[in-house]
Amino acid sequence: MSEFLSDIEALRRNARAHIEQGPITEAYGADRDRVIAVLNEVLATELVCVLRYKRHYYMAQGLNSGPVADEFLQHANEEQGHADMVAARIVQLQGEPDFNPVTLAQRSHSEYVAGVGLLDMVKEDLVAERVAITSYQEIIRWLGNEDTTTRRVIEEILAVEEEHADDLLTLLKEIGR
């Protein structure tokens, strides 16, 4: 490991110089406006997923519907948590989270597909999770080391989205039997 060399006096001066920027310092390397725009797309994606999972929770019917409906509800709640994390990060970056329902579906990376029947709902949710996984992997690569905090938020969300996809694949196999 190399020696940590930093001008402590310069760090202190810079911290005081732009105090109104809160956590955004000179070391922030990303295009903040573009990051906020991408995070608003992620926010829309998560909110569309919440709505789709909630619909599937209420519409799940049939012999196998109890455990599947429970999974839909759990995923809806976790997606809401993701939306909250993303909205909080947007505010930390001094942006405004966009909850406008008129443009929500247009900004979302995943689609809102109602699905017909339990099997179709599980398939549509799995497709949406796969879209989110691919999208979030791309965002992580794009952010690199330019905004490590946002990258970590997306990495945390990605890990859960992968768990959701695995859960849905298991359900798909069980329903298919």
C-alpha angles and dihedrals in degrees: 000000000000125000116277105239118183132148100237093193091053090049090053094046092050092047090056096042097068104022091147089069092068110195094001106099134171088265091065102110106184132090095261095199092051092046090052090049091050091046089053087055089051089048090053091048092052093046092049088051091051090053094046093047091047091052091048090049092056095039098047108119137164141058096308096038101102100070092035092052089049089054091049091053093047091051092048090054093047091048088052088053089052091051089052092050092050094046090051091051091050089055091048087056087053093251133123122249110233111225094161105145092202092067100027098103092044093054095043118101091211125057129240103237114170096206126209115242130356097284092050092048092053090048093050092048091049091051090050092050090050090052091050092047093053092044095048092047088055092048091051091052091045093052094047109157095331094091109012095173094056089043090055091049090053091044090054091049091046092056090056092045089055089051089051091052090050091049091050093048089053090050091048091054093046094048090047092059 
